[in-house]
Amino acid sequence: METLAMRIKLAKSCPAHYILAINDTMNVLSGKWKLPILGSLLKGSKRFTEMQRHIPGITPRMLSKELKDLEMNGMVKRIVYSTLPASVEYVLTPSGDSMAEVLDKMVEWGLKHRKEFIGKSEPQDISL
């Protein structure tokens, strides 16, 4: 039986497997909005409008589309509560939650890049 560790070792030793794994990841996370959505949900479950407020510039239509894509790919779970009116929350699945380390590394890199190449040490403050 092939373990995850064995598959990772194979991917690192074979350029074709390495690129395939990167492409698989990019197919799930492609686009401008999926990573910010996952980042928002890393802080806990959120309702649709709450997420829209946390992600500047995203339209309701785009948020809805991206949430459906993330749900279809097993990254996000949609929970519908039987209240009047019905309320819906979104939460990360274990697969989505496993992206926390990747997102943290992206934040570290982004902050360094901003300071070194863009010349601003701090991002603009946006009201959440």
Backbone bond lengths (Angstrom), bond angles and torsions (degrees), N, CA, C in turn:
res aa  C-N    CA-C-N  psi(-1)  N-CA   C-N-CA  omega(-1)  CA-C   N-CA-C  phi
1 M - - - 1.451 - - 1.530 109.13 -
2 E 1.314 115.51 132.02 1.459 121.81 -178.74 1.532 109.51 -84.32
3 T 1.320 116.69 125.11 1.457 121.05 179.77 1.526 109.97 -91.65
4 L 1.311 115.33 167.69 1.464 120.55 176.63 1.519 110.10 -60.45
5 A 1.323 116.74 -42.05 1.469 120.44 179.86 1.525 110.59 -59.78
6 M 1.321 116.78 -38.48 1.470 120.52 179.21 1.527 110.40 -67.95
7 R 1.338 116.79 -39.45 1.469 120.15 179.49 1.523 110.87 -67.54
8 I 1.329 116.88 -37.79 1.469 120.65 177.67 1.522 109.99 -65.38
9 K 1.330 116.65 -44.13 1.468 120.39 178.99 1.522 110.49 -61.01
10 L 1.334 117.25 -41.98 1.468 121.15 178.05 1.523 110.73 -63.10
11 A 1.334 116.42 -44.16 1.467 120.03 -179.33 1.523 111.18 -62.06
12 K 1.326 116.87 -39.95 1.466 120.32 -178.94 1.526 111.92 -71.15
13 S 1.325 116.86 -25.75 1.460 119.39 -178.10 1.519 113.52 -93.55
14 C 1.315 117.27 -13.17 1.463 120.79 -177.20 1.527 109.58 -124.06
15 P 1.322 117.36 115.00 1.473 119.87 -178.21 1.533 113.45 -54.70
16 A 1.323 118.45 -37.59 1.469 120.66 -178.99 1.526 111.15 -65.28
17 H 1.333 117.17 -43.78 1.464 120.36 178.01 1.529 111.39 -67.78
18 Y 1.320 116.36 -37.18 1.463 122.02 179.32 1.528 110.25 -61.53
19 I 1.329 116.27 -48.59 1.466 121.06 -179.97 1.525 110.56 -67.00
20 L 1.340 117.71 -38.22 1.465 120.75 177.68 1.528 110.75 -59.84
21 A 1.344 116.55 -43.66 1.465 120.03 179.31 1.530 110.92 -64.47
22 I 1.322 117.09 -40.12 1.469 120.55 176.94 1.527 110.02 -63.64
23 N 1.325 117.18 -44.25 1.471 120.89 179.14 1.525 111.38 -62.77
24 D 1.330 117.59 -40.30 1.468 120.44 177.64 1.526 110.41 -60.17
25 T 1.333 116.01 -43.61 1.464 120.66 178.93 1.525 110.71 -63.91
26 M 1.328 116.46 -46.34 1.464 120.53 -178.48 1.534 111.84 -65.25
27 N 1.321 117.93 -32.64 1.468 120.22 177.69 1.526 111.22 -63.46
28 V 1.318 116.78 -35.80 1.465 120.32 179.32 1.530 110.97 -78.15
29 L 1.331 117.03 -36.82 1.469 121.10 -172.09 1.522 114.16 -105.35
30 S 1.319 117.73 10.53 1.465 120.59 -175.44 1.523 111.56 -64.42
31 G 1.306 114.37 155.16 1.451 120.22 177.34 1.515 112.22 102.18
32 K 1.299 113.89 169.08 1.464 122.21 -174.99 1.529 112.90 -77.13
33 W 1.329 117.72 -26.00 1.455 119.67 -165.83 1.521 116.12 -108.20
34 K 1.326 119.59 -17.66 1.467 119.93 -173.25 1.526 112.59 -64.65
35 L 1.307 117.31 -43.33 1.471 118.87 179.76 1.531 112.17 -66.22
36 P 1.340 119.76 -42.95 1.473 117.91 174.50 1.537 113.13 -61.56
37 I 1.321 117.30 -34.23 1.469 120.15 177.53 1.525 109.42 -64.86
38 L 1.330 117.07 -47.75 1.464 120.18 178.21 1.527 110.47 -60.96
39 G 1.324 116.93 -41.34 1.461 120.80 178.23 1.512 112.31 -60.44
40 S 1.319 116.20 -40.06 1.457 120.97 177.97 1.530 110.89 -64.22
41 L 1.322 115.83 -41.26 1.467 120.34 -177.33 1.528 112.67 -77.20
42 L 1.321 117.87 -15.50 1.466 119.51 176.39 1.524 111.32 -62.81
43 K 1.317 116.66 -24.22 1.466 121.21 -179.40 1.525 112.02 -86.31
44 G 1.337 117.81 3.01 1.456 121.46 178.25 1.519 111.60 126.73
45 S 1.317 115.84 170.22 1.463 121.10 -178.21 1.528 109.71 -62.68
46 K 1.319 114.44 149.77 1.472 119.77 -178.05 1.520 109.64 -141.77
47 R 1.315 113.74 150.53 1.460 120.17 169.93 1.516 107.98 -84.83
48 F 1.322 115.48 163.71 1.463 122.12 -174.56 1.529 111.59 -55.74
49 T 1.324 117.43 -51.58 1.468 119.85 -175.96 1.532 111.91 -67.45
50 E 1.326 116.10 -31.36 1.459 120.23 177.40 1.532 109.91 -64.75
51 M 1.330 116.00 -43.27 1.464 119.60 177.27 1.518 111.32 -64.16
52 Q 1.313 116.13 -40.80 1.467 120.03 -179.65 1.536 110.49 -60.99
53 R 1.320 117.14 -37.75 1.470 120.64 177.49 1.527 111.60 -68.60
54 H 1.315 117.73 -33.38 1.469 122.02 -177.62 1.523 113.07 -77.96
55 I 1.320 117.75 -18.25 1.465 120.95 -175.91 1.526 108.28 -116.47
56 P 1.326 117.48 93.83 1.466 120.85 -176.95 1.531 112.16 -59.94
57 G 1.327 115.19 133.58 1.456 120.96 173.71 1.512 115.59 91.85
58 I 1.322 118.79 -10.51 1.465 119.39 -179.11 1.531 109.26 -82.64
59 T 1.321 115.79 136.08 1.456 120.61 178.48 1.525 109.57 -87.93
60 P 1.324 117.80 157.28 1.470 119.78 177.53 1.534 112.00 -57.37
61 R 1.314 116.20 -39.81 1.470 119.91 -179.58 1.537 111.05 -62.68
62 M 1.335 116.63 -44.31 1.456 120.84 -179.32 1.525 111.11 -68.57
63 L 1.327 117.12 -41.87 1.463 120.44 177.96 1.518 110.32 -59.69
64 S 1.321 116.76 -44.08 1.459 121.15 178.90 1.528 111.31 -60.95
65 K 1.327 116.44 -45.47 1.466 121.23 -179.36 1.522 110.95 -62.74
66 E 1.325 116.36 -46.72 1.459 120.15 -176.99 1.527 111.38 -68.35
67 L 1.329 117.90 -37.21 1.463 120.41 176.09 1.529 110.87 -62.97
68 K 1.332 116.99 -40.13 1.473 120.05 176.91 1.519 110.92 -62.76
69 D 1.335 117.28 -42.66 1.472 121.17 178.02 1.529 110.84 -62.41
70 L 1.324 116.47 -45.86 1.461 120.29 -179.65 1.530 111.27 -65.30
71 E 1.322 116.71 -35.41 1.463 120.62 177.07 1.530 110.03 -67.57
72 M 1.326 116.45 -43.44 1.462 121.30 179.57 1.541 110.79 -61.83
73 N 1.331 117.28 -33.54 1.461 121.34 -179.49 1.534 113.35 -90.46
74 G 1.310 116.91 9.07 1.454 120.97 173.69 1.513 115.33 75.35
75 M 1.330 117.37 21.57 1.467 121.02 -179.54 1.529 112.28 -96.37
76 V 1.319 115.95 -28.15 1.464 122.47 -175.37 1.520 108.72 -131.64
77 K 1.325 115.24 144.06 1.465 120.90 175.35 1.524 108.43 -116.10
78 R 1.315 115.53 134.96 1.467 122.40 178.23 1.520 107.62 -98.53
79 I 1.319 115.92 123.06 1.462 121.07 -179.30 1.528 108.51 -112.82
80 V 1.327 115.72 120.29 1.463 121.66 179.98 1.524 108.35 -104.11
81 Y 1.324 115.55 125.37 1.461 121.56 178.64 1.525 108.56 -100.05
82 S 1.321 115.86 138.56 1.468 120.16 -178.07 1.520 110.26 -86.18
83 T 1.316 114.57 70.67 1.459 121.88 175.70 1.519 107.26 -114.00
84 L 1.313 115.26 169.50 1.464 119.22 175.74 1.510 108.17 -114.38
85 P 1.303 121.29 117.44 1.460 124.61 -9.88 1.529 110.49 -69.56
86 A 1.324 116.23 161.86 1.462 121.07 -179.28 1.526 109.77 -59.49
87 S 1.302 116.17 137.64 1.464 119.36 176.90 1.526 108.70 -115.28
88 V 1.319 114.73 148.41 1.463 121.70 -176.19 1.516 108.14 -129.29
89 E 1.314 116.17 135.92 1.461 122.20 173.44 1.513 108.67 -124.84
90 Y 1.313 114.70 153.57 1.456 121.09 176.51 1.513 107.73 -117.24
91 V 1.322 115.51 140.37 1.455 121.85 -178.44 1.527 108.04 -141.22
92 L 1.320 116.38 151.88 1.451 120.07 177.52 1.521 110.34 -74.62
93 T 1.305 116.41 142.72 1.459 122.26 170.41 1.529 107.00 -81.19
94 P 1.311 118.61 171.76 1.471 119.06 174.28 1.538 112.27 -55.54
95 S 1.328 116.96 -36.49 1.468 120.18 177.62 1.523 110.73 -65.10
96 G 1.312 117.22 -43.67 1.462 120.66 177.99 1.518 111.49 -66.29
97 D 1.319 116.15 -39.33 1.461 120.66 179.91 1.529 111.10 -66.13
98 S 1.327 116.89 -26.84 1.470 120.07 179.64 1.526 111.73 -68.56
99 M 1.324 117.89 -10.84 1.465 121.83 177.58 1.530 112.37 -80.25
100 A 1.326 118.27 -5.15 1.468 121.29 -176.97 1.521 111.74 -56.34
101 E 1.320 117.29 -45.69 1.468 120.67 -178.52 1.529 110.84 -64.37
102 V 1.335 116.05 -40.06 1.470 120.45 179.08 1.527 109.60 -64.40
103 L 1.327 117.04 -46.21 1.462 120.73 -179.55 1.527 111.27 -64.47
104 D 1.322 117.19 -39.08 1.471 119.81 177.07 1.523 110.74 -60.36
105 K 1.330 117.01 -43.26 1.469 120.95 178.28 1.525 110.57 -64.99
106 M 1.323 117.34 -37.33 1.461 120.70 177.78 1.525 110.50 -65.02
107 V 1.325 117.30 -39.66 1.467 121.29 178.15 1.524 110.06 -64.01
108 E 1.330 116.84 -45.16 1.473 120.13 177.86 1.526 110.38 -58.21
109 W 1.326 116.46 -48.47 1.457 120.56 -179.31 1.529 110.49 -62.29
110 G 1.327 117.13 -43.98 1.459 121.39 -178.97 1.519 112.86 -61.61
111 L 1.323 116.44 -40.39 1.462 120.08 178.97 1.527 110.96 -66.39
112 K 1.338 116.60 -42.17 1.470 120.26 177.35 1.525 110.63 -64.16
113 H 1.307 116.20 -43.88 1.465 121.28 -178.68 1.528 110.54 -63.14
114 R 1.318 115.87 -44.28 1.465 120.41 179.34 1.522 110.17 -58.92
115 K 1.313 116.72 -44.65 1.460 120.59 -177.67 1.532 111.20 -68.37
116 E 1.327 117.64 -43.03 1.466 121.59 -175.06 1.523 113.60 -78.41
117 F 1.317 117.91 -40.55 1.460 119.94 -170.37 1.516 114.98 -111.81
118 I 1.302 116.47 -26.49 1.461 118.38 -179.97 1.519 110.09 -95.45
119 G 1.325 116.35 -24.42 1.460 120.79 174.46 1.506 115.00 89.68
120 K 1.290 118.15 6.00 1.463 120.61 177.65 1.518 107.66 -112.76
121 S 1.307 116.56 129.27 1.457 118.56 -178.63 1.524 112.16 -81.93
122 E 1.293 117.21 -24.55 1.458 120.70 -178.34 1.523 109.86 -128.51
123 P 1.341 116.96 140.18 1.460 118.95 174.42 1.520 110.13 -69.25
124 Q 1.307 116.20 160.05 1.463 119.99 176.57 1.518 108.58 -62.62
125 D 1.305 115.60 140.61 1.452 120.34 178.14 1.520 109.56 -75.58
126 I 1.328 114.98 124.44 1.460 118.81 176.05 1.533 107.05 -117.79
127 S 1.261 115.46 141.65 1.455 120.81 -178.66 1.515 109.92 -76.29
128 L 1.334 115.29 123.64 1.460 119.94 177.75 1.487 107.46 -104.38
